[in-house]
Amino acid sequence: MNALEIEFDAESMTSVSITQYAVESDQSIEAVWEHLWSWETARLRMSLLERALTIMSGDVTGLESTV
């Protein structure tokens, strides 16, 4: 688990209730949304980097489009 999975007690941002988390953590909805979106952006970047590294290594079997 990474730090954000632990913080939000979830495997992805889609399983987090932004409004509930905002109330429970005494944060604005906007602040929670930005924090969650940075988590999703980091996950997407990692996925794209892993895909690029796989292509560069010549092991392109089983690749799926991320789009």
C-alpha positions as CSV (number, residue, x, y, z in Angstrom):
1,M,0.0,0.0,0.0
2,N,1.2,3.5,-0.7
3,A,0.7,6.5,1.6
4,L,-2.4,7.7,-0.1
5,E,-4.1,4.3,0.0
6,I,-3.4,4.3,3.7
7,E,-4.5,7.9,4.3
8,F,-7.8,7.4,2.4
9,D,-8.2,3.7,3.4
10,A,-9.0,2.9,-0.2
11,E,-7.4,1.3,-3.3
12,S,-8.4,4.1,-5.7
13,M,-9.8,7.6,-5.6
14,T,-13.2,6.3,-7.0
15,S,-13.9,4.5,-3.8
16,V,-13.5,7.7,-1.6
17,S,-16.5,9.9,-0.8
18,I,-15.0,13.3,-1.2
19,T,-17.7,15.0,0.9
20,Q,-17.5,12.5,3.7
21,Y,-13.7,12.6,3.8
22,A,-13.8,16.5,3.8
23,V,-16.2,16.5,6.8
24,E,-14.2,13.8,8.7
25,S,-10.9,15.5,8.1
26,D,-12.1,19.1,8.5
27,Q,-10.9,20.1,5.0
28,S,-12.7,21.8,2.1
29,I,-14.2,19.6,-0.6
30,E,-11.9,21.4,-3.1
31,A,-8.8,20.5,-1.0
32,V,-9.8,16.9,-0.8
33,W,-10.6,16.7,-4.5
34,E,-7.2,18.2,-5.4
35,H,-5.4,15.7,-3.1
36,L,-7.3,12.8,-4.6
37,W,-6.7,14.0,-8.1
38,S,-3.0,14.2,-7.4
39,W,-3.2,10.6,-6.3
40,E,-4.9,9.6,-9.6
41,T,-2.4,11.6,-11.6
42,A,0.5,9.9,-9.9
43,R,-1.0,6.5,-10.6
44,L,-1.5,7.3,-14.2
45,R,2.1,8.6,-14.6
46,M,3.4,5.4,-13.0
47,S,1.4,3.3,-15.4
48,L,2.5,5.2,-18.4
49,L,6.2,5.1,-17.3
50,E,6.0,1.3,-16.7
51,R,4.5,0.9,-20.1
52,A,7.2,3.0,-21.8
53,L,9.9,1.1,-19.9
54,T,8.4,-2.2,-21.1
55,I,8.3,-1.0,-24.7
56,M,11.9,0.2,-24.4
57,S,13.0,-3.2,-23.0
58,G,11.5,-5.0,-26.0
59,D,9.0,-6.9,-23.9
60,V,5.8,-5.8,-25.5
61,T,3.7,-8.9,-25.0
62,G,0.4,-8.3,-23.2
63,L,0.4,-4.5,-23.4
64,E,-3.0,-2.9,-23.2
65,S,-3.8,0.6,-24.2
66,T,-4.2,3.0,-21.2
67,V,-6.5,5.2,-23.1
